[in-house]
């Protein structure tokens, strides 16, 4: 049995994300944590369809009557426009001169502007933070998914923390918003393995703690944040008690 954990960073790795067990929800079209006001966990087929190619703009026919919307006629007596003057002092606002001997900077990680909506959300932090999601594969088949990142990436998590003023304000934690396993792979420890990999990753990125926000009493297939008991078995402790929405926190070594 070959186990791999893959960061979701582009179209190919996003295609590895499996749909939720309950067809009414879908990780691939969820913006619940990214949009605190209108975010939804619901499955949206439109989010899984490639954007249509833009239609070419047809040229407007020339106006034979020469009205004001036409471009002005060429005037040979008007001096040609001049470009910006050369800066003889080479101030800081000038771009660097091309150096053919300097190494070419590596390309910045990004996804296409017309990528699927959820992939664009997951790619927001690629340049500064890194990946926001991972999948765990067993023999090249996806069995678990998780979403995580800095607190600033998830406005709903920020709003949740505002309800508990006693939570530590410094250092601010990273968050794990989602953890899910396919139906056939449950009870085999894959979700726990994926959480441990995320915690190691976050510690390596400099975070001192990580939080998660499960819902007490939610149906297993209707929540993406597992049950509090799942997190407690992985070393998370209750940082803010609540009958329905407790906050669990784990300090990172």
C-alpha positions as CSV (number, residue, x, y, z in Angstrom):
1,X,0.0,0.0,0.0
2,X,1.6,3.2,-1.2
3,X,0.6,6.4,0.7
4,X,1.3,9.9,-0.7
5,X,0.4,13.3,0.6
6,X,0.1,15.9,-2.1
7,X,-0.3,19.7,-1.9
8,X,-3.1,21.2,-4.0
9,X,-1.4,23.9,-6.0
10,X,-2.6,23.6,-9.6
11,X,-5.2,22.1,-12.0
12,X,-3.7,18.6,-11.9
13,X,-3.6,18.4,-8.1
14,X,-7.0,20.0,-7.7
15,X,-8.4,17.3,-9.8
16,X,-7.3,14.8,-7.1
17,X,-9.8,16.3,-4.6
18,X,-12.7,13.8,-4.2
19,X,-16.3,15.0,-3.8
20,X,-17.9,14.9,-0.3
21,X,-19.7,11.7,0.8
22,X,-23.0,13.6,1.0
23,X,-23.7,14.8,-2.6
24,X,-25.3,18.0,-1.2
25,X,-21.9,19.3,-0.2
26,X,-18.6,19.6,-2.1
27,X,-15.1,20.6,-1.1
28,X,-14.5,21.7,-4.7
29,X,-17.2,24.4,-4.6
30,X,-17.1,25.4,-1.0
31,X,-16.4,29.0,0.0
32,X,-17.9,28.8,3.5
33,X,-14.7,29.8,5.3
34,X,-13.5,32.2,2.7
35,X,-16.7,34.3,2.7
36,X,-18.1,35.0,6.1
37,X,-21.3,36.6,4.9
38,X,-22.4,34.5,1.8
39,X,-20.1,31.5,1.9
40,X,-21.7,28.1,1.3
41,X,-20.7,24.4,1.6
42,X,-23.3,23.4,-1.0
43,X,-22.4,21.5,-4.1
44,X,-22.4,23.9,-7.1
45,X,-22.0,22.2,-10.5
46,X,-21.1,25.6,-12.1
47,X,-18.0,25.8,-10.0
48,X,-16.7,22.6,-11.6
49,X,-17.1,23.8,-15.2
50,X,-14.3,25.6,-17.1
51,X,-15.0,29.2,-17.8
52,X,-16.1,29.8,-21.4
53,X,-13.6,31.4,-23.7
54,X,-14.2,35.2,-24.2
55,X,-15.9,36.1,-27.4
56,X,-13.8,38.2,-29.8
57,X,-14.8,41.9,-29.9
58,X,-16.1,42.9,-33.2
59,X,-14.6,46.0,-34.7
60,X,-17.0,48.9,-35.0
61,X,-17.7,49.9,-38.6
62,X,-16.2,53.2,-39.6
63,X,-18.5,56.2,-39.4
64,X,-18.6,57.7,-42.9
65,X,-19.9,61.0,-41.6
66,X,-16.9,61.7,-39.4
67,X,-18.7,62.4,-36.2
68,X,-17.0,63.0,-32.9
69,X,-16.5,59.4,-31.9
70,X,-14.2,58.9,-34.8
71,X,-10.5,59.3,-34.1
72,X,-9.0,62.7,-35.0
73,X,-7.5,63.0,-38.5
74,X,-3.8,63.0,-38.8
75,X,-2.3,66.5,-38.5
76,X,1.2,66.7,-39.9
77,X,1.9,70.1,-38.1
78,X,1.3,68.7,-34.6
79,X,4.6,67.6,-33.0
80,X,4.7,63.9,-32.3
81,X,4.2,62.8,-28.6
82,X,7.4,62.2,-26.7
83,X,8.0,59.3,-24.3
84,X,9.2,59.8,-20.8
85,X,12.5,61.7,-20.5
86,X,15.6,59.8,-19.6
87,X,16.5,60.0,-15.9
88,X,20.2,60.9,-15.9
89,X,20.5,60.1,-12.2
90,X,19.0,56.6,-12.3
91,X,16.7,57.1,-9.3
92,X,15.0,54.3,-7.5
93,X,11.9,54.6,-9.6
94,X,13.7,53.4,-12.6
95,X,13.5,49.7,-13.5
96,X,16.7,47.7,-13.3
97,X,18.7,47.4,-16.5
98,X,18.7,44.1,-18.3
99,X,21.7,42.0,-17.3
100,X,22.2,39.0,-19.6
101,X,24.5,37.4,-17.1
102,X,22.2,37.6,-14.1
103,X,20.3,34.3,-13.3
104,X,16.7,34.2,-14.5
105,X,14.3,34.5,-11.4
106,X,12.2,31.5,-10.9
107,X,8.5,31.8,-12.0
108,X,6.1,32.8,-9.3
109,X,3.6,30.1,-8.5
110,X,0.1,30.9,-9.7
111,X,-3.0,29.5,-11.4
112,X,-4.7,30.8,-14.5
113,X,-7.2,33.7,-14.1
114,X,-9.9,31.5,-15.6
115,X,-9.1,28.5,-13.3
116,X,-12.0,26.9,-11.4
117,X,-13.2,29.3,-8.6
118,X,-12.2,27.0,-5.7
119,X,-8.8,26.5,-7.1
120,X,-8.3,30.3,-7.3
121,X,-9.3,30.5,-3.7
122,X,-6.8,27.9,-2.7
123,X,-4.1,29.5,-4.8
124,X,-4.3,33.0,-3.1
125,X,-1.4,32.3,-0.8
126,X,0.9,30.4,-3.1
127,X,3.5,33.2,-3.3
128,X,3.7,34.1,0.3
129,X,2.4,31.2,2.4
130,X,2.3,28.1,0.2
131,X,-0.5,25.6,-0.3
132,X,-3.9,25.8,1.4
133,X,-4.9,22.2,0.9
134,X,-3.6,18.7,0.9
135,X,-4.9,15.3,-0.3
136,X,-3.8,11.9,0.9
137,X,-3.7,9.1,-1.7
138,X,-3.5,5.4,-1.2
139,X,-2.3,3.5,-4.3
140,X,-2.9,6.7,-6.3
141,X,-6.6,6.9,-5.1
142,X,-7.6,10.0,-3.0
143,X,-9.0,9.0,0.4
144,X,-8.7,12.2,2.4
145,X,-8.7,16.0,2.0
146,X,-7.9,18.9,4.3
147,X,-7.9,22.7,4.0
148,X,-5.8,24.9,6.2
149,X,-3.9,28.1,6.2
150,X,-3.2,31.4,8.1
151,X,-6.1,32.9,10.0
152,X,-6.2,35.9,7.7
153,X,-7.2,33.7,4.8
154,X,-10.5,32.6,6.4
155,X,-12.8,35.5,7.4
156,X,-15.3,33.2,9.0
157,X,-12.6,31.8,11.3
158,X,-11.7,35.4,12.2
159,X,-15.4,36.1,13.0
160,X,-15.6,32.9,15.1
161,X,-12.7,33.9,17.2
162,X,-14.3,37.3,17.9
163,X,-17.0,35.4,19.8
164,X,-14.3,34.2,22.3
165,X,-12.3,37.1,23.6
166,X,-10.3,34.9,26.0
167,X,-8.6,33.1,23.1
168,X,-4.9,33.9,22.9
169,X,-4.4,37.0,20.7
170,X,-0.7,36.3,20.3
171,X,0.7,34.4,18.6
172,X,-2.2,34.1,16.1
173,X,-2.7,30.5,15.1
174,X,-3.0,28.9,11.8
175,X,-6.3,27.1,11.2
176,X,-7.5,23.8,9.8
177,X,-11.0,24.4,8.4
178,X,-11.7,21.1,6.8
179,X,-10.9,17.4,7.2
180,X,-12.7,14.7,5.3
181,X,-12.4,11.1,4.3
182,X,-14.1,9.1,1.6
183,X,-16.7,6.6,2.7
184,X,-14.7,3.5,1.7
185,X,-11.6,4.8,3.6
186,X,-13.1,5.7,7.0
187,X,-11.7,4.1,10.2
188,X,-8.3,3.5,8.8
189,X,-6.5,6.5,10.3
190,X,-6.0,8.5,7.0
191,X,-7.6,11.7,8.3
192,X,-5.3,11.6,11.4
193,X,-2.3,11.1,9.3
194,X,-3.2,14.0,7.1
195,X,-3.7,16.3,10.1
196,X,-0.3,15.3,11.5
197,X,1.2,16.2,8.1
198,X,-0.5,19.6,8.2
199,X,0.7,20.3,11.7
200,X,4.3,19.4,10.7
201,X,4.0,21.7,7.7
202,X,2.6,24.6,9.7
203,X,5.3,24.3,12.3
204,X,7.9,24.4,9.5
205,X,6.3,27.6,8.2
206,X,6.8,29.2,11.6
207,X,3.4,28.9,13.3
208,X,3.3,28.2,17.0
209,X,-0.3,27.0,17.2
210,X,-3.2,25.7,15.1
211,X,-6.9,25.9,15.8
212,X,-10.0,24.2,14.5
213,X,-13.7,24.9,14.9
214,X,-15.8,21.7,14.9
215,X,-19.6,21.5,15.4
216,X,-20.9,19.4,18.3
217,X,-23.6,17.0,17.3
218,X,-23.3,17.5,13.5
219,X,-24.0,14.5,11.3
220,X,-20.6,13.0,10.1
221,X,-21.5,13.6,6.4
222,X,-22.8,17.2,7.1
223,X,-19.7,18.7,8.6
224,X,-16.2,19.2,7.2
225,X,-14.6,19.9,10.6
226,X,-15.0,16.4,12.2
227,X,-16.1,16.0,15.9
228,X,-14.3,17.5,18.9
229,X,-13.3,13.9,20.0
230,X,-11.3,13.5,16.7
231,X,-9.2,16.5,17.4
232,X,-8.7,15.7,21.1
233,X,-7.3,12.3,20.1
234,X,-4.6,14.2,18.1
235,X,-3.5,16.5,20.9
236,X,-5.9,19.4,20.5
237,X,-7.4,20.8,23.7
238,X,-10.5,22.9,24.2
239,X,-9.4,26.5,24.2
240,X,-12.9,27.9,24.3
241,X,-15.8,25.8,25.5
242,X,-19.2,26.0,23.8
243,X,-22.2,23.6,23.7
244,X,-22.2,23.7,19.9
245,X,-19.1,25.5,18.5
246,X,-16.1,24.9,20.7
247,X,-12.6,26.0,19.6
248,X,-9.8,23.4,19.8
249,X,-6.2,24.4,19.8
250,X,-2.9,22.6,19.6
251,X,0.5,24.1,20.3
252,X,3.1,23.3,17.6
253,X,6.7,22.3,18.5
